[in-house]
Amino acid sequence: MLPTGWGVAAILVGMTVEIGEAAFWIWLSQRHRPAIGAEALVGAQGVATSPCRPEGHVRVNGELWRAVCPAGVDAGEPIVVEAVAGLTLRVRPK
């Protein structure tokens, strides 16, 4: 439909747009930290559901976890997750 020169230019412009769009979506998808797994729990905030001196239970992101808190916290106090070891969280008072 297009003359020879315009056809080649249209194909090159289309390829450039597609490559730019793909690069943009790849960049966008890789700029967030993981939202699953143990890495997502470190730094999360929660609340102690039982006295944690040094062992107890905490609720983080709506889930109940076994926790170790060397500093000690009472039930109802806010906490921050420092590390994850298996199914046990190491926490500190907020």
N, C-alpha and C positions, 0 to 999 in steps of 0.2 A: 504494500500500500504506500509506503514512504519511499522517496528516492533513496538511492544507495547510500549516500553520505548521511542522510538523516536517520536511516534505519540503524546504522552502526552506532551513531550518537545516542539514539534512544536505548539501545541495548546496554551501552556503557553506563548511561545514567541509571537505568534500572538495576544493574549489577551493583553500582555504588550505593544506591539506596538500600538494597537488600543486605549488603555487607555491613553498612552502618547500623541498620536496625538490629541485626544479629549481635553486633558488638555491644550495642546499648543494652540489650536484654541480658546478655552474659554478665556485663558489668553490674547491672541492677540486681541480679540474682546472687552475686557473690559478695555483696557489701554488707550483709547481715551475718551476725554470729549465729552458730547453731542454736536451734530452739528446742532440741531434744537431747536426751542423754545426760550424763553426769556433768558435763561442761555447762549446761544450762542452769544447774542448781547452785553453782558457786556464785556467791554474791546475792542470791535471792533472799528475800526477807520473809519471815514467818512469825509464828507465835508458839510459845511453849504450851503444851497441853497438860503436862505433868511436871512436877519439880525435876529439874535436870541437875543433879549434884552428885557425881558428874554424869550419870546416865539417866535418860528419860525419853520422852516422846515430844515431837514438835510437829506442827502442821505447816507445810510449805506448799504453795500453789494448790491448796485444797487437798493435799495428800498427807497422810499421817506417816511419819518416819521415826525410826529409832535414832536417838542422838546422844552425843557425848559433848558436854560443855565443861571444860576444866574450870572456868570462872564461876559457873553455877548460875542458874536462873530459876525463878519461881514460875508456877503455872500462870499463864496469862500475859507474861512479859514478852515483848518483841525480841526477836533474834535475827541474826544474819548468818548464813551458811558460809563457812570458811573452806571446807574440803569435803570430799565424798570418799568413803572407804567401803566398798561393797554396797551394802544396804544400810549403812550407818553414816549419819552426817555429823561432822564436827562443827559446832556452832559457837557463837559468842553473843553476849548481850548487845543489843543495838545501841 
